[in-house]
């Protein structure tokens, strides 16, 4: 192999590494771009689980938190509802809190996540919480870390989300996003 070819290959590898690094916030390490790509096997602050584990956690009373985003939508600032979104089928009993899994969250979305989870867990930092969206979506990975930062200690990341749930032959139910508290 010629030196030129080796240098060209090394330059390409360096470019790909820089491109991948730009997908993450340098301060937090959270994903900030390209949210629908293959996700890692682990998540800081949580434990990765599969569909059957989620089913058992749900039976045991875990909070099921769907964090699938509504990328083109925003909640209505008068009543907190999400007027524009695609229909969503998710795990029965789930609470859909869109847009809380971005790597750089707006203050209102962080407050929405904190208030919602605090209310639904009765303020218990040890209440089991399953965070998910769809396969190859980084929203759940980020949201798990947001919750860990808030002090929650029993976090489970269902990385393959509703795709794996359906593949396991488990039922889904129509869902609406939980309104944001605008009071």
Order of alpha helices (4+ residues) and beta strands (2+ residues): alpha-beta-alpha-beta-beta-beta-alpha-beta-alpha-beta-alpha-beta
